[in-house]
Amino acid sequence: MSDNYKDKVIELFKKSPNDIENKRLFKGFPYVKLTKDENGNLFKEDSLIDFASRCFYIVSVVKKSGLGAAIYKYKVPYSSLILFLKEFENNKSYGTVIDIERYIPEDLA
């Protein structure tokens, strides 16, 4: 993935003059619907789910440590991501999730 992928994400949600007309929300969260990849090919649901199931997510959690704070990085498989995040819902687990990054194993790249 190129270094400028973050710029592309930000551009998807930039305000436009027609922002009120073009705003799409799901339960209050803005979203963009994508139906094709960067090469113009239609997405295939089975392929996307299969690829995601072989990825991991590095979840960064900040926790108090002595006088300061520490960041814990957890390697969470796709199949457990929602369960892992729910542990932090309503402070069931100690710490605050501050970042989630997808980790693609080298054999998938």
Sequence and secondary structure as in RCSB ss.txt:
>XXXX:A:sequence
MSDNYKDKVIELFKKSPNDIENKRLFKGFPYVKLTKDENGNLFKEDSLIDFASRCFYIVSVVKKSGLGAAIYKYK
VPYSSLILFLKEFENNKSYGTVIDIERYIPEDLA
>XXXX:A:secstr
  TTHHHHHHHHT   TTHHHH  EETTEE     B TTS B  HHHHHHHHHT EEEEEEEEEETTEEEEEEEE
EEGGGHHHHHHTTGGGSSSSEEEEEEEE  TTT 
